[in-house]
Amino acid sequence: MRRPCRLTVLRHATPFALVCVLAGVFVASGVAAQDNTPSQPDGDGEVERLRGLLQRYHRDSRSEAPITTDIEAELISAEPPPSQRELDERLAIPFSGSKVLLRDDELGLLVERVQARLDDPRLEDRRNDAPMIGSVQSRENGSLVGNATFSFSHLGKHQYLARIALRSGRNTLTVSDEQWRVDLADTGATIEHLIILYAPPIEKWELQAVSALALQSSGDSLPAWLTEDAQTAAETPATP
């Protein structure tokens, strides 16, 4: 009878089971360290191998609803909020894939970037049609004032669109095990933002946010995928 592949077993195991496997490996490594006979296996190499399998498990589970731990929340709330000068300096940074919060006049550059991927025949589309789910935690002066989940619309070529309301203060967006922070001026207002997520299977994920007010100043030059999907996303409110 054919034995199941260890990789297949681990990929279908729960995160708790995977943690137990890793814990067992660490214990086995400690026993091996006490026995200096040449026949003992390389415990460190086995740990690294299983750690790699665990990372692959998380990559394959990116479509599941995200979870933000209490420790992560405490670390985020412990950081002092940026000053208005720091916010202005961040917005003044030139457009790039690593810039999270964009100015309204950078919406056109973002649209060009998304459209270029859609038109690139070398980029393969995703095979899995599972929805992409995100969450947002909003904090003002370190206190949690909002916590909601939202869903993305799939644009194609591993790109997704959502439209969510962000509060003033610190907003932490989480998709799978990836996090991005959007700091807004502390005005007490809530502003709708367009969220573009690029989630390729191997490369680093990118998330960019721009105020939905930028749509009004762009005229009729916007593609249909942005106006139609943005309207659909707006009709799907976040779940507290």
C-alpha positions in Angstrom: 0.0 0.0 0.0 1.3 3.4 -1.0 2.2 5.6 2.0 0.8 9.2 1.8 3.3 12.0 1.1 4.3 13.9 4.2 3.8 17.2 2.4 0.2 16.3 1.5 -0.5 15.3 5.1 0.9 18.6 6.5 -0.9 20.7 4.0 -4.2 19.3 5.1 -3.5 19.5 8.8 -4.7 22.2 11.1 -2.3 24.9 12.3 -2.5 23.4 15.8 -1.4 20.0 14.4 1.4 21.6 12.6 2.6 23.4 15.7 2.5 20.0 17.5 4.6 18.5 14.8 7.2 21.2 15.1 7.2 20.9 18.8 7.9 17.2 18.5 10.8 17.9 16.2 12.3 20.3 18.7 12.0 17.7 21.5 13.6 15.1 19.2 16.4 17.5 18.4 17.1 18.0 22.1 17.4 14.2 22.6 19.7 13.9 19.6 21.9 16.6 21.1 22.5 14.4 24.2 23.6 11.4 22.1 26.8 12.0 20.1 26.7 8.8 18.1 27.2 9.4 14.3 23.9 7.6 13.5 21.7 10.4 14.9 19.8 12.5 12.3 20.4 16.2 11.7 17.7 17.7 14.0 18.3 21.3 12.8 17.9 20.3 9.2 14.6 18.6 10.0 13.3 21.7 11.8 14.2 23.9 8.9 12.5 21.6 6.4 9.3 21.4 8.4 9.4 25.2 9.0 9.4 25.5 5.2 6.4 23.2 4.9 4.6 25.3 7.5 5.3 28.5 5.5 4.0 26.8 2.4 0.8 25.8 4.3 0.2 29.5 5.2 0.8 30.6 1.6 -1.8 28.0 0.4 -4.3 29.3 3.1 -4.2 33.0 2.2 -7.8 33.0 1.2 -9.0 32.2 4.7 -10.3 34.9 7.0 -7.4 36.8 8.7 -6.8 36.7 12.4 -5.0 39.4 14.3 -3.6 38.2 17.7 -3.9 40.2 20.9 -0.1 40.5 21.0 0.0 42.1 17.5 -2.8 44.5 18.6 -0.9 45.5 21.7 2.3 46.2 19.7 0.3 48.3 17.2 -1.4 50.3 19.9 1.8 50.9 21.8 3.3 52.8 18.8 2.8 56.6 19.1 0.6 58.1 16.3 2.5 60.0 13.6 2.5 63.8 13.6 0.9 65.7 10.8 4.3 66.5 9.4 5.1 62.8 9.2 1.8 62.1 7.4 2.6 64.8 4.9 6.1 63.5 4.3 4.7 60.0 3.7 2.2 61.3 1.1 5.0 63.3 -0.6 7.0 60.1 -1.3 7.0 59.3 -5.0 4.6 56.6 -6.2 5.8 53.0 -6.0 4.5 49.5 -5.2 5.6 49.8 -1.6 3.7 53.1 -1.0 0.5 52.1 0.9 -1.5 55.4 1.2 -1.6 57.3 -2.1 -2.5 60.9 -2.9 -5.6 61.5 -4.9 -3.6 62.6 -7.9 -1.8 59.2 -7.9 -5.0 57.2 -8.7 -4.1 57.4 -12.4 -0.7 55.8 -11.8 -2.3 53.1 -9.8 -4.9 52.4 -12.6 -2.0 52.2 -15.1 -0.2 49.7 -13.0 -3.3 47.5 -12.6 -4.2 47.7 -16.3 -0.6 46.8 -17.3 -0.8 43.5 -15.4 -4.3 42.8 -16.8 -2.9 43.3 -20.4 0.3 41.3 -19.8 0.0 37.9 -21.5 3.0 36.6 -19.6 1.1 36.8 -16.2 -1.0 33.8 -15.5 -4.3 34.2 -13.7 -5.1 32.5 -10.4 -6.7 29.0 -10.6 -8.6 29.3 -7.3 -11.8 31.3 -7.3 -12.1 31.4 -3.5 -12.9 34.9 -2.2 -10.3 37.0 -0.7 -11.2 38.3 2.8 -9.7 41.1 4.7 -10.1 42.8 8.1 -9.5 46.3 9.4 -8.8 47.5 12.9 -9.1 51.2 13.6 -7.5 52.9 16.6 -7.6 56.4 18.0 -5.0 57.4 20.6 -4.2 53.7 21.1 -7.8 52.7 21.8 -9.7 50.3 19.5 -12.7 52.1 18.0 -13.5 49.8 15.0 -13.1 46.2 13.9 -14.6 44.8 10.7 -14.1 42.3 7.9 -14.6 43.0 4.2 -14.3 41.1 0.9 -12.4 41.8 -2.3 -13.6 41.7 -5.9 -11.3 39.7 -8.2 -10.1 41.9 -11.1 -7.7 39.4 -12.6 -4.0 38.5 -12.7 -4.0 38.2 -8.9 -5.4 41.7 -8.4 -8.3 42.5 -6.1 -10.4 45.6 -5.4 -12.3 46.6 -2.2 -14.0 49.8 -1.0 -14.0 50.3 2.7 -14.5 53.1 5.2 -11.3 54.1 7.2 -11.5 56.1 10.3 -9.1 58.9 11.3 -6.2 57.6 13.3 -4.5 54.2 12.8 -6.0 51.6 10.5 -4.4 48.2 10.3 -5.5 46.1 7.3 -4.9 42.4 7.4 -5.3 39.9 4.6 -4.2 36.3 5.4 -1.0 36.7 7.3 0.0 40.0 5.7 -0.5 43.4 7.3 -0.4 47.0 6.2 -1.0 50.2 8.2 -2.8 53.3 7.0 -2.5 56.3 9.2 -4.9 59.2 8.6 -5.1 62.6 10.1 -6.9 62.7 13.5 -10.0 64.6 12.3 -12.7 62.4 13.7 -14.0 61.8 10.1 -14.6 58.5 8.3 -13.5 58.4 4.7 -14.2 55.7 2.1 -11.1 54.4 0.4 -10.4 52.2 -2.6 -8.1 49.3 -1.8 -6.1 47.5 -4.5 -4.4 44.3 -3.5 -1.9 42.5 -5.7 -1.4 39.0 -4.3 0.8 36.9 -6.6 1.5 33.3 -5.4 5.3 33.7 -4.9 6.2 37.4 -5.0 5.6 39.9 -2.1 2.1 41.1 -1.8 1.3 44.8 -2.4 -1.6 46.8 -1.0 -2.4 50.4 -1.9 -5.2 52.7 -0.7 -6.5 55.9 -2.1 -9.5 58.0 -1.1 -12.6 57.3 -3.1 -13.0 61.1 -3.6 -10.2 60.7 -6.2 -12.8 59.1 -8.5 -14.7 62.4 -8.7 -11.7 64.3 -10.0 -10.7 61.7 -12.6 -13.6 62.4 -15.0 -14.5 59.7 -17.6 -11.0 58.5 -18.0 -11.3 55.6 -15.6 -11.7 52.0 -16.9 -14.9 50.1 -16.4 -13.4 47.5 -14.0 -12.7 50.4 -11.6 -16.1 52.2 -11.7 -18.2 49.0 -11.9 -16.3 47.0 -9.3 -16.0 50.0 -7.0 -19.7 50.4 -7.1 -20.2 46.7 -6.3 -17.8 46.9 -3.5 -19.5 49.9 -2.1 -22.8 48.0 -2.0 -21.1 45.3 0.2 -20.6 46.9 3.6 -18.0 45.7 6.0 -19.1 43.3 8.7 -18.3 44.5 12.3 
